[in-house]
Amino acid sequence: MRRIIVFGAMLGIAATAMAKYTGGFQARVTIEVVDEEGRPIPDARVGLDFNLGDPFPKGLTDNAGRFTAEGRTLGLISGGAGKEGYYGSWFRVDLDETLPKGVRVRRRYPDYTRRIVLRPIGNPVPMYAYEFHKCLPEEAEGVEVGFDFLKADWVAPYGKGETADVLICVTTFDPEKYDFHSGKIIWRFPRKGDGMVLVNPEDCWDNTALTMPRFAPAEGYEPNWWDGKIRGLRKGFPEDQRGPGKELAPFAPYFLRIRSELDEHGNLVKALYGKIIKRDYSIGWSPGFKNSPPTIAFIYYVNPDGTRNVEFDRKRNLFEGVLHPIEKYLLPQWP
């Protein structure tokens, strides 16, 4: 009896594999398009891709904000929605990963429903937007180097920058004591009032052109940040070498405040606000191998109008001739 059960299970697995190999399984997918309050959005444009070369189903949502389509798939489905006045949003899902544990597809996937939230376009403004990825000057390893956000470069004598909005220092350690990837990065904002605020990941969104809240906070900017990397021989970072300030979270975004001006009582008069967004990382860096300078990488935006609005107009980058820094990462505006 046990042999029959095992043999039957093997036949089921073989049938599943054969069905996928010969053209996949039928799937019925429903998209629910809603706004930030969870209210249905009718007449939103929706597109689906079952990733098997079949026609690309697309259409408009009904009065309940729903759109349904069927197709054959190997499990991977992608799609998205958009409407005039809203930021487009998209998704990708493997239907096999949505199945209960131990359940296999026989003829068709269970019906699948995906909710897509469209966030309204508010007041996007022109900003300095840039993807920075450069080595620290080799001769400056271990010392603070100024970075100018409005010039997207190191300050003189290492680059064309004029104002040191933040001072960046990377120290590497004796490879005999640690390893070639050991090191610490320190970000220090020298101007009073300047700094960064770590954004709560719950307040951010993936797979949409609007990934963070539209306004930077008025308070809470920390001027000192650090991150240490110890791999291989040691775990963690030595307590006595952590330094002042907060530890960087390389995979979380930040709000940014620079060029602060204070009155005689220490009250903020004006400043420039911006953000450092998260793609695969927010502030990425590598201490480098022996005889190799450290590298720094981050994507940032700065609004020069003095307001806390950090909603970027993708068509108005103030760095002339520079493409929107995450344009190459964005999927097409669905559908």
VMD Tcl script that draws the C-alpha trace (Angstrom):
set ca {
  {0.00 0.00 0.00}
  {2.84 2.34 0.89}
  {4.46 1.67 -2.50}
  {1.22 2.59 -4.27}
  {0.99 5.87 -2.36}
  {4.61 6.75 -3.09}
  {4.20 5.77 -6.74}
  {1.05 7.92 -6.99}
  {2.87 10.90 -5.47}
  {5.69 10.46 -7.97}
  {3.18 10.38 -10.82}
  {1.66 13.62 -9.53}
  {5.05 15.33 -9.44}
  {5.85 14.04 -12.94}
  {2.48 15.25 -14.25}
  {3.09 18.69 -12.75}
  {6.53 18.92 -14.32}
  {5.20 17.70 -17.69}
  {2.34 20.22 -17.67}
  {4.76 23.06 -17.04}
  {7.13 21.83 -19.71}
  {4.37 21.56 -22.30}
  {2.75 24.93 -21.71}
  {2.07 25.60 -18.05}
  {-1.23 25.75 -16.19}
  {-4.30 27.93 -16.55}
  {-4.53 30.81 -14.08}
  {-7.23 33.36 -13.34}
  {-5.92 36.63 -11.88}
  {-7.94 39.50 -10.49}
  {-6.43 42.92 -9.90}
  {-8.02 45.21 -7.31}
  {-6.96 48.84 -7.75}
  {-7.49 51.13 -4.76}
  {-6.29 54.50 -3.49}
  {-4.36 55.18 -0.28}
  {-7.59 55.05 1.72}
  {-8.51 51.65 0.27}
  {-11.28 53.04 -1.95}
  {-11.77 51.39 -5.38}
  {-10.46 53.27 -8.40}
  {-12.63 52.69 -11.48}
  {-11.35 53.12 -15.05}
  {-7.73 52.51 -14.06}
  {-5.58 51.01 -16.82}
  {-4.42 47.50 -15.97}
  {-2.03 45.15 -17.73}
  {-1.03 41.55 -17.02}
  {1.75 39.33 -18.32}
  {1.52 35.56 -17.82}
  {5.07 35.26 -19.19}
  {4.39 32.52 -21.72}
  {4.24 34.58 -24.88}
  {0.44 34.70 -24.91}
  {-1.39 37.96 -25.72}
  {-0.86 40.63 -23.10}
  {-4.28 41.09 -21.44}
  {-5.10 44.67 -20.55}
  {-8.14 46.80 -19.91}
  {-9.88 49.10 -17.44}
  {-11.10 48.39 -13.93}
  {-14.84 48.28 -13.28}
  {-16.73 50.36 -10.73}
  {-15.41 48.11 -7.97}
  {-11.83 48.75 -9.10}
  {-11.43 45.18 -10.37}
  {-10.01 43.66 -13.55}
  {-9.84 39.91 -14.24}
  {-7.95 37.97 -16.91}
  {-6.98 34.36 -17.60}
  {-3.95 32.79 -19.25}
  {-1.50 29.94 -19.12}
  {1.61 30.39 -17.03}
  {4.58 28.56 -15.57}
  {3.81 30.38 -12.32}
  {5.46 33.76 -12.81}
  {3.00 36.62 -13.36}
  {3.69 40.34 -13.55}
  {1.50 43.35 -14.10}
  {0.50 46.75 -12.90}
  {-1.93 49.63 -13.01}
  {-2.01 53.34 -13.66}
  {-4.36 56.26 -14.05}
  {-4.05 59.94 -14.90}
  {-3.16 61.84 -11.74}
  {-1.66 58.82 -9.96}
  {1.75 57.19 -9.75}
  {1.84 53.87 -11.56}
  {2.41 50.70 -9.57}
  {3.43 47.20 -10.57}
  {4.08 43.74 -9.12}
  {5.60 40.36 -9.85}
  {4.59 37.13 -8.17}
  {5.37 33.43 -8.43}
  {2.06 31.63 -7.98}
  {3.88 28.50 -6.79}
  {4.99 30.46 -3.73}
  {1.38 31.37 -2.90}
  {0.28 27.74 -2.65}
  {-0.18 26.14 0.78}
  {2.72 23.98 1.86}
  {2.62 20.56 0.23}
  {-0.01 21.54 -2.36}
  {0.81 20.97 -6.04}
  {-1.00 22.20 -9.11}
  {-2.89 19.57 -11.07}
  {-4.81 21.35 -13.84}
  {-4.92 25.02 -12.95}
  {-3.72 27.40 -10.29}
  {-6.19 28.54 -7.65}
  {-7.73 31.92 -8.49}
  {-5.37 34.68 -7.41}
  {-6.27 38.26 -6.36}
  {-3.74 41.06 -6.11}
  {-4.40 44.48 -4.62}
  {-2.56 47.44 -6.16}
  {-2.47 50.81 -4.41}
  {-2.23 53.92 -6.60}
  {-0.99 57.04 -4.82}
  {-2.04 60.44 -6.18}
  {0.50 62.80 -7.68}
  {0.74 65.77 -5.35}
  {3.14 68.62 -6.06}
  {6.27 67.23 -7.72}
  {9.09 69.77 -7.89}
  {12.41 70.01 -9.76}
  {15.29 68.66 -7.68}
  {18.97 67.84 -7.86}
  {18.79 64.09 -8.45}
  {21.89 61.97 -8.84}
  {23.23 58.44 -8.55}
  {26.69 58.84 -7.01}
  {29.14 55.96 -7.30}
  {32.81 56.85 -6.99}
  {35.99 55.87 -5.23}
  {37.28 58.05 -2.45}
  {40.44 59.81 -3.55}
  {43.26 57.35 -2.95}
  {45.38 59.92 -1.16}
  {42.47 60.77 1.16}
  {41.94 57.31 2.67}
  {41.52 57.61 6.42}
  {40.76 61.37 6.37}
  {37.50 63.30 6.02}
  {36.56 64.28 2.47}
  {33.82 66.83 1.84}
  {30.95 66.07 -0.53}
  {28.84 68.76 -2.23}
  {25.27 67.56 -2.92}
  {24.55 70.39 -5.35}
  {27.68 69.67 -7.39}
  {27.55 65.86 -7.06}
  {31.27 65.75 -6.40}
  {33.99 65.81 -3.77}
  {35.09 69.26 -2.70}
  {38.44 70.69 -3.70}
  {41.17 69.56 -3.96}
  {39.57 66.19 -4.76}
  {36.74 67.36 -7.03}
  {34.66 70.27 -8.29}
  {32.53 70.63 -5.17}
  {32.47 73.97 -3.35}
  {30.54 73.30 -0.13}
  {31.24 70.38 2.21}
  {27.66 69.40 3.03}
  {28.87 66.15 4.58}
  {32.31 64.88 5.52}
  {32.93 61.24 4.64}
  {35.77 59.16 6.03}
  {36.57 55.48 5.51}
  {39.19 53.75 7.62}
  {40.55 50.29 6.84}
  {42.25 48.01 9.28}
  {45.33 45.84 9.37}
  {44.51 42.87 7.10}
  {46.70 40.67 9.30}
  {44.41 41.43 12.26}
  {41.07 41.47 10.45}
  {40.71 40.91 6.69}
  {40.79 42.87 3.44}
  {37.11 43.83 3.70}
  {37.30 45.26 7.21}
  {36.61 48.93 7.69}
  {34.40 51.71 8.98}
  {32.65 54.58 7.23}
  {31.82 57.80 9.08}
  {29.36 60.43 7.81}
  {29.57 63.76 9.65}
  {27.48 66.83 8.83}
  {29.63 69.77 10.01}
  {26.95 72.50 9.78}
  {24.65 72.89 12.78}
  {21.11 71.81 11.95}
  {22.18 69.49 9.12}
  {21.90 65.71 9.18}
  {19.78 62.72 8.26}
  {16.67 60.99 9.58}
  {16.20 57.27 9.14}
  {12.85 56.56 7.46}
  {10.62 53.87 8.91}
  {10.44 51.08 6.28}
  {6.71 50.77 7.00}
  {6.29 54.29 5.62}
  {7.89 53.36 2.28}
  {6.58 51.56 -0.79}
  {8.11 49.25 -3.36}
  {7.32 48.86 -7.07}
  {6.10 52.39 -7.59}
  {7.63 55.67 -8.75}
  {6.75 57.23 -5.36}
  {8.75 55.22 -2.82}
  {8.79 57.56 0.19}
  {6.53 60.09 1.95}
  {6.15 63.40 0.12}
  {7.48 65.62 2.92}
  {10.63 65.45 5.03}
  {10.15 65.87 8.79}
  {10.89 69.17 10.50}
  {12.96 67.71 13.33}
  {15.11 64.76 14.31}
  {18.16 65.19 12.05}
  {21.24 63.39 13.36}
  {24.61 64.82 12.21}
  {26.82 61.80 12.96}
  {26.52 58.35 11.38}
  {28.81 55.35 11.04}
  {28.86 51.78 9.72}
  {31.44 49.10 10.31}
  {32.15 45.99 8.27}
  {33.92 43.07 9.84}
  {33.73 39.87 7.79}
  {35.39 36.53 8.08}
  {37.54 36.43 11.21}
  {35.34 38.57 13.48}
  {31.68 39.29 13.93}
  {30.24 42.68 14.77}
  {32.21 45.88 15.23}
  {34.46 46.64 18.24}
  {32.66 48.74 20.86}
  {35.61 51.10 21.31}
  {35.71 51.95 17.59}
  {32.03 52.65 16.93}
  {32.27 56.37 17.53}
  {29.51 58.92 18.23}
  {26.18 59.09 16.45}
  {23.88 56.47 15.00}
  {24.66 53.32 13.09}
  {23.82 53.45 9.39}
  {21.17 51.07 8.10}
  {22.50 50.47 4.55}
  {19.20 49.01 3.33}
  {16.87 51.73 4.58}
  {16.20 55.23 3.16}
  {16.89 58.58 4.78}
  {15.55 62.12 4.79}
  {18.26 64.71 4.37}
  {18.74 68.31 5.55}
  {21.67 70.50 4.42}
  {22.66 74.18 4.16}
  {20.87 74.97 7.45}
  {20.89 78.54 8.72}
  {20.15 79.27 12.39}
  {19.30 82.53 14.14}
  {21.14 83.84 17.23}
  {18.96 81.66 19.44}
  {19.76 78.49 17.53}
  {16.39 78.30 15.80}
  {16.28 77.07 12.22}
  {15.68 79.88 9.74}
  {15.99 77.96 6.47}
  {17.52 74.82 4.99}
  {17.45 72.52 1.98}
  {15.69 69.18 2.29}
  {16.12 65.99 0.35}
  {16.27 62.23 0.56}
  {18.55 59.27 0.02}
  {16.44 56.48 -1.41}
  {16.77 52.71 -1.20}
  {17.24 50.54 -4.25}
  {19.39 47.50 -3.52}
  {20.91 49.67 -0.77}
  {20.65 53.27 0.39}
  {24.22 54.12 1.39}
  {26.49 51.48 -0.06}
  {30.24 51.33 0.43}
  {33.18 48.99 0.31}
  {36.40 49.45 2.28}
  {38.23 47.91 -0.65}
  {40.97 45.37 -0.99}
  {44.55 46.09 -0.08}
  {45.96 48.91 -2.25}
  {42.46 49.72 -3.56}
  {40.59 52.92 -2.54}
  {37.17 52.56 -0.86}
  {34.03 53.19 -2.94}
  {30.89 55.11 -1.96}
  {27.45 54.75 -3.62}
  {24.04 56.31 -2.97}
  {21.09 57.85 -4.85}
  {19.95 61.22 -3.58}
  {17.59 64.13 -4.26}
  {17.79 67.72 -2.95}
  {15.02 70.31 -3.27}
  {16.50 73.82 -3.59}
  {13.28 75.77 -2.89}
  {13.64 75.61 0.92}
  {10.44 73.65 1.55}
  {10.24 70.13 2.99}
  {8.62 68.84 -0.19}
  {10.68 65.91 -1.53}
  {8.24 64.74 -4.22}
  {10.44 64.76 -7.32}
  {9.32 65.73 -10.80}
  {11.03 63.07 -12.92}
  {11.08 65.36 -15.95}
  {12.90 68.22 -14.20}
  {16.28 67.11 -12.92}
  {18.33 70.20 -12.07}
  {21.50 68.39 -13.06}
  {21.44 69.18 -16.77}
  {21.82 66.24 -19.08}
  {21.51 63.73 -16.24}
  {18.78 61.10 -16.52}
  {16.55 60.52 -13.54}
  {18.91 58.36 -11.44}
  {16.59 55.37 -11.07}
  {15.11 55.54 -14.58}
  {17.12 52.48 -15.58}
  {15.70 50.52 -12.65}
  {12.05 51.41 -13.15}
  {9.80 49.02 -15.01}
  {7.65 50.59 -17.76}
  {4.79 52.67 -16.46}
  {2.07 50.04 -16.40}
  {0.18 49.26 -18.42}
}
mol new
graphics top color blue
foreach p $ca { graphics top sphere $p radius 0.5 }
foreach p [lrange $ca 0 end-1] q [lrange $ca 1 end] { graphics top cylinder $p $q radius 0.2 }
display resetview
